[in-house]
Amino acid sequence: MSLAGPRLDRPSAIGDEGRPRAASLWIASLAVIVVVGVVGVAIDLASLLPTLGLVVGMTVAGVGLLERDGFVNQVVAHLFLLTFGSAFALAVLAAPFVSRVGLAVSGSALALAGIAAAWADVGGDTLKPAAIGSAISYVSMLCAAVLAAVLAVIVFFGWTVLTGIVGVSTPVASLTGFLMIVAAIGGAIGLALRWLPIRQLTRRDRRPAVERRLAIVRRRLLYTVAGSVAAIAGIAVLVIAGVFEGAIRSVPGLAVALEALSSPFVVWPIVAVGVGAVGLGVVAVGLRRFTRQVTAETTRRTAAITVGVVLSLPFLLGLALLIASSGAVVGPFLLGSVLLVPLLLGPLAFLAVIGGSVAAVGLGLLPARATGPAIAATGLVVAAIGLGRASPLVVFACIATAVLVWDTATFGLGVTAELGHLPDTRRLELFHGTVAVGIAVAAVVLVTGLELLRAGLFGSASAAGAAVVVLGALLLLVPLRG
């Protein structure tokens, strides 16, 4: 998480209701970091805090970068959301199904995300562009993967046909293959002429003449394609009637001339012209699309599509490894699964988490002004539930920290709403935070003592344990305001 940087209570509008004041938020953040570290030790995952901190920090950074203009910022933002955001969402949604302590991991991830969201002032309105952009990137990734697969099939088929034509040695096959190539390249050049901005790059006084010439060229290309197809059909009729072979034998040198039509020196230059024309046409269409009506919205959309296209490459690699291994070769199969499964399921999980958060804010289940603190407190409660009876003191520490985080963060939000950002309120915040922390620590110490006493007097009696938890919960209600 990015907890360092410029002061968050620097000028904004007086009365602007945004983040909690910096001092209150620092107290809540340190409490969450300490408790998540303790939870990691309790479940034998010492790397829980740094791992989740990196993932959550990059995810929140991606959401924050969406508010900045610029193509590079938008690309980095969507890349963070589809990679680190997917990892965060899988930790929240899939971890409970993977291991016994998965729910504690999910709660810890939510707690860190809530605190990071409070620092970045991420709320319901900020999450909507993240959800929309991630959906665009995900759909773009799938569409790019499908398009790349189709293009790969077309290229493979075309390469097979071309190598077959180049390798033939009979006059009939050579002539038929040459006519097929002429028809295909003629159609490709005609399509490219419609894409290339030839008319737009011509001087205004010469545009009518250029348009007439282009019309003539298109018409001749159409005649070439139609003539090649008709010639192929005529050759088929002549071969069936046995006339074609007789004509070849009767004309000296005709067989050699027809066989030369399938020579690499004839075929590949024609193919290169057609492929080059189509490539230039695609580039022209792409430039026209990307430079038309450049606005902030089109920049965001273009960045999201770009990230999706880039991520389609590892997606296709993982799919190819899975198909190639067919489950028999362990190494490629595992590598393909590592590449394919997170890219396929991770963005869906991220959309579910973001969409659920937006819906919760819209339904009033999460406070719009205090979304971050509410998520952090909820995550700590979920972590406490995930720990269960394995670590009762850590469980109560999670609950105590949840109350502390909610109280201090909402107090800082209240100060921001009432006084604005300009007045210096650090002493007020520190006083309130010190009292809240003292009460939370006292509650944990008291519950620890009562738990030790209960274990000595009542053994495993559940009623006495419940009474201890209720007493601690009542003590934690003291610092709450209102």
N, C-alpha and C positions, 0 to 999 in steps of 0.2 A: 504494500500500500504506500501511496505517496503522501506521507504525513508531514514532510518537510516542504518548505517553500514560503511564499509570501504570506503575511498575516491575512486571515480570512475576515477580520473585522475592519478592514480598510474601506475607504469610502465606497459607498453605493448610495442608494436613496435612503433618506431618513425613514424609518419604519418599514424598510424592505424586509419581507419575511423570507429569508433564504436558509442558509446554514445556521446551526447553533454557533454561538460565540466561541472563539478559539480555545479559551481556557476550559470551558465546560466540555468541549469536544475532545480536548487532549485527555482529560480525566477519563472520559468514557472509552477512548481509544486504548489507553494504557491498560485499563481494566480488562477489556476484551482480549488484548494481546496476551496478557498474563494468563487468563483463564484458558484460552485456546492452547497455549503452551502446556499448561497443566493437564488439560484433556488429552493432548498428544502423548504425554508421558504415561498417563493412566491407562491408555489403550495400547501401549507399546508401539507408538508411532512417533518417535522423537522428531521426525522431519515433517510432521503435520503442519506446524505453523509456517515455516519458510516456504513449503510447497504451496499451501493454500494462499499464503500471502502474495506469492508471485502470480499465481493464476488469477486471483481476485483483483489484484492491483492492475494487471494488464487489461482485464475485462472492463473495469471501471474507467480506465484510461481510454479505452476504445469508445465507450459511451460518451465520455467527455469530449473527445476529439470530434465527434459528430457535430458539435456546435460551432466548430471552426470552419472557415471557408478555405478553399484551396483543394486542388485535386489530390495532392500528395497526402495532406492530412486526412482526407476522406478515405483514401486507399488504405492507409495505415489503420484507421479506425475500424473499417470493415474487416480487415485482415485480423486484427485483434479479436473482434467479436466472433468470427467464425472459427478461430483456433482456440484462444484462451477462454473465450466465452463458452464454447462447446465443452471444453474440459471442466469449467466451473459448473455448467448445467448437468453434466454427467455425474460429477461429484455430489450434487444435490439430489438428483433423481435416481441414479443407478446405484450409488454406494449402499443404501439400505438393503438392496437385494444381493449384494456381493459378499458381505461379511457381517458378522454379528454386531460389530461396533460401527457399521456403516451409517446408522442414524446419527451417531455422535459426530462423524465426519461431515455429514450433511449440515447438521446444526452449526458446526464450527465454520463451515464455508459461508453459511447465511449470515452468521454474526460478523465475520470479517467484511462481507459484501455490504452489510448495512452501514458499518462504520465508514468504509471507503466511499459509499454513496453519499453519506452525510458530508464528508470532506469535499467531495466533488459537486455537491448540490444537485444530485441526481434524483429526480422524482418521476411522477407519472408522465408529465409532458415530455420529459427527456427520454423516457423509455420507448415512447411510440416510434420516433425515427429509428431507434435501434432495432425494434422489431420489424419495421417495414424494410429497412436496409438489409437485415439479415435474411429476410424472406426472398428479396430480390437476388442476393448473392447465392443463396441455396438453389433457387430455381435456375439461375444462370449457370451454376456449376453442373447441374444435371443436364440442362439443354446443351451446354458446350460438350459434355461427355458424349451425349447421344450423337451430336453433329460430328464430333471427331471420329466416333466409331463408324458412322455412315461414310464419312470421307475416306477413312482408312479402307473400308470395303471397296469403295469406288476406285481408289488408287490401286489397290491390290488387283481388282478385276481389270482395270485399264492396263496395268503393267503386264498382267498375264496375257491379255489380248495382244499388246504391242510386241512382247517378246515372241509370242506365237507367230505373228505376222512376219517379223524379221527373220524368224527361223525357217519359214517355208521355202520350198525349192521348186514347186510346180507353178506354171504360168497362171493357171486359173486361180489358185489360192493367193498368189502374189497380187494379181490385179484386183481381186475381190477385197483383200485386206487394204490395199491402197485406197480404193474407193470408200471404204468404211472410215479410214482415217481422214480423208478429204471431207466427208460429210460431217464428221464430228468436229473437226477443226473449223470448218466453215460456220457451223452453228455457234461454236464458242466465240469466234471473232465477231459474229453478228451480235451476240449478247454483250460482249465487251464494248462494242461501239455505242450501245445504249447507256452504258454505265460511265464511260469516259467523258469528261467535260470538254469535248473538242469544240463545240459551239461556243461555250462560255469563255474559252481562252482565245477566241478569235476576235479581231477588231469588229466593231459594230457594222462598219460599212461592207465588210466581207462576209458577214454571217449568212445572208441569203444564199450566196454562191456556195458556201461550205455546206449549208443544209441540203442544197440540191445534190451536191457531190456525195454526201453521206447517204442520201436516199438512193442514189444510183448504186453505191457500193453495197448497201443492204439488199437491194433487189438482186444484184448479181450474186451475192452470197446465198440468197434464197434459191436462186436458180441452180447454183453449184450444188447445194445440198440436195435439192429435189432431183437434179440430173444424176448425182452419184447414186442415190437410192434407186432411181429408175434403171440405171446402168447395171446395178447389182442384180435387180430382178431380171433384166434382159439376159445377163450372163448365165443366170440359173436356167432360164428357158433354153438357151443355146446349148448349154452343157447337157441338159436332159435330152435334147434332140440330136446330140452328137455332132452338131455343126461346128462348135467352137474348136474342138481338137483338130478337125479337118482343116480349118482355116489356119491354125497355128502351123501345121505340117506343110501347108502349101505356101506360106510366106516365109522366106528365109530370114533368119535373124529375129523374127517376131517373138519367139519363145525367150530368147536371151534378153530382149528389151523388156518384156513383161516381168521376167524374174528380177530384173534390176529395180523394179518399182518397190520391192520389199527390202531393198538394201538399207543398212543402217544410215548410209550417207544421204538417203532420200527421206526416210521415215523420221529420224530424230530431229532434223531441222524444222520440218513441218509441225511436229508435236511441240517443239520449243516455242515456235511462234504462237500457237494456240494457247499454251499454258501461260506464256508471258502476257498475252493480251488479257486473259481472264484474271491473272494476278493483279495487273494494273487496274482493271475495272473494280476488283474487290477493294483495293486500296483507295480508289477514288470514292467509292460508296462509303467506306468507313470514315474517311476524312470529312465527307459532306455531312455525315450523321453527327460526328463529334464537334463540328464547328458551327452547327446550325442552332441559333437561339441559345447561346451559352448563358445559363442562369445558375443560381445556387442549387436549384432543384435538379437540373440536368447534370450538374457536376456530381452531386451525391449519387444519382442514379447510375451515371457512367462509372464512377468509382466502385459501386457495389457490383456492377456487371463485370468490371475488370477483375476484381478479386475472385468472383465466381469462376471466371474463365481460367485464371491462374491455378486455382485449387482443383480444377478438373484434371490437371496433369497428374498429381499424385493419386487422385481418385481412379483415373484410368490405369495407372501403374499398378495399384492394388488389385483392381479387377483383372488385369492381365496376369498377375502373379497367381491369383486364385484359380483362374481358368487353366493356366499352364500347369500348375501343380496338381489340380484335381484332387487335393487332399492326400495324395500319395507321398509327396515330398514335403517334409515337415517345415524346413526353413522357409522356402518361398510361400508356403501356405500361411505361416504365422506372420511373415512380413506383409503379405497382402491383406491379412485380416487387420493388422495394426494400422495400415494405411486406409483401408476401405471403411471399416466399421465406424471409427470416430467421425469421418467425414460424412457418412451416411446418416448416422443417428445423432451425432453431437449437435448440429444446427437445429434439428427438430426439438431436441431437449432444451436448447437455449431459447427457441421460440416459445416453448411451453412455459418456461420459467418467466421470461419477459412478459409474455401475454397474460400469464396468471397475475403478475404484479400489476400490470396496467388495469386488468379487470378488477382486482382487489381495491385499487385506488378509486376506480370509477364507482364501485358498489359501496364504498365507504368502509370496507374492511380494514384498509390501511389509511392512516391519515395522510392527506395530500402534502401537508407542510412538514410532517415528521416521518416521512416514509423510511428514511435511513435508520433512525433510532428504533423505529418499530420493527423493522426487519432484523436488526442486530439483537434486540431483546428476544424476539421470537426464535431466532437461531440458537441463542443460549438455552432457552427452554427446551427446544428440540434436542440439543446436545445432552441436556440433563436426562431427558427421557431415554435417549439412546444408551446412556451409561447404565441405567437401571439400578439394580441393587449392588452392582459390582463395586462401586466406589461411592458410598453414601455421602461422604464429606465433599467430594468433588461435585457430586450432584447438587448439593445445597450451595456450593460455591458458584455454580453456574446460575442457579436461580437468584442468588443474591446479586451477582453481577448483572443479570438481566434487569432487575429492579433498579440498580445503580445507574446503568446505562440509560434506561428510559428516563429516570428522574433528572440526571444531570444534563442530558442532551435536550430534553424538552424545556428545562429551566433556561438553558442558553438560547433556545428558540424564542421563549417568551421574552427574554431580555432584548433580543434582536427586534421582535415585533413592537415592543413598547418604547424602546429608546433609540432604535436604529443602530447603525454601524459606527457612527462617529464618537459617541461618548465612551470614555474609558471605564469599563465595568469589570476589569480583571479581578480586583479585590473582592467585589461582590460575588463573582463566579467562584473564585477560589474558596471563599468562606463557605458558600453553599456546598461546593464539591467536597471540602474537607469534612464537613458535618456528615454528608451522605456516605463518604468512604468510611468514616469512623463508625457509623451505625452498621454498615454492611460488614465490616471486619468484626465488630463486636458480636453481631448476630452469628457469624461463622464460628467465632471462638466459643460462644455460648452453646451453640448446637454441637460443636465438637465435644465439649465437656459433658453435655447431657447425653450424647451418643455413647461416650465411654462409660458414663454412669449406668445408662440403660443396659449396655452389654454386660456389665458386671452384676447388676441386680436382676434383670429380667431375661437375660440370655437372648433368645431369638423371638421374643414376644413382639408381634407385629403391631399391637395396639399401642404399646409404649413408644415404638418407633414412630408411629403416625402422630402421636401427641407431640413428640420432639419436633417433627417437621412443621406441624401447625404452629407451635410456639415460635419457631424461627421465622415462619412466614409472617406472623403478626408483628414481630419485631421489625421486619423489613418494611412494613407499611408506614413506619414512622416518618421517613424522609420524603414520602410522596406528598406533592402539593395538591391541595384542593380535594 
